[in-house]
Amino acid sequence: MRIIYRHHLLQRLKERRIPKTYPKLIIEKPEQEYFDVLAKRNIAIKKLHFEEKMKNILVAHDVIEK
């Protein structure tokens, strides 16, 4: 699987001081997965350590078949 980070995501990771490895980790091994029918996006959620607490972190992403 190839994961491409968009500029918007990279900017948000930097602003919020979220480790750059988190989106890939969440997409590859989510604890929960959903499909947002309104936005037509896949949603992956995983509980990770952030800001000295365990928090649910969400990644909205597209799966593009080759």
C-alpha positions, -999 to +999 in steps of 0.1 A: +000+000+000+013+034-009+003+064+013+005+099+000+003+128+025-014+159+012+000+193+019-030+200+042-023+170+063+014+179+067+005+214+077-020+202+103+005+177+117+031+205+122+006+229+137-008+204+162+026+188+169+013+153+159+040+128+150+043+123+112+042+085+117+006+086+132-015+088+100+002+057+085+000+038+117-037+046+120-045+037+084-026+005+085-038-008+119-070+011+129-090+000+159-122+012+142-131+019+106-161+036+090-172+050+057-186+086+058-214+085+032-218+123+031-181+131+025-175+097+007-143+092+028-129+062+047-124+070+084-098+052+105-096+056+142-069+045+167-062+054+203-026+068+206-005+087+231-008+124+224-003+154+247+004+132+277-029+113+273-043+084+253-066+100+227-087+087+198-071+101+166-090+100+133-077+100+098-100+106+068-086+090+037-093+077+002-085+043-011-076+044-048-073+011-066-047+009-093 
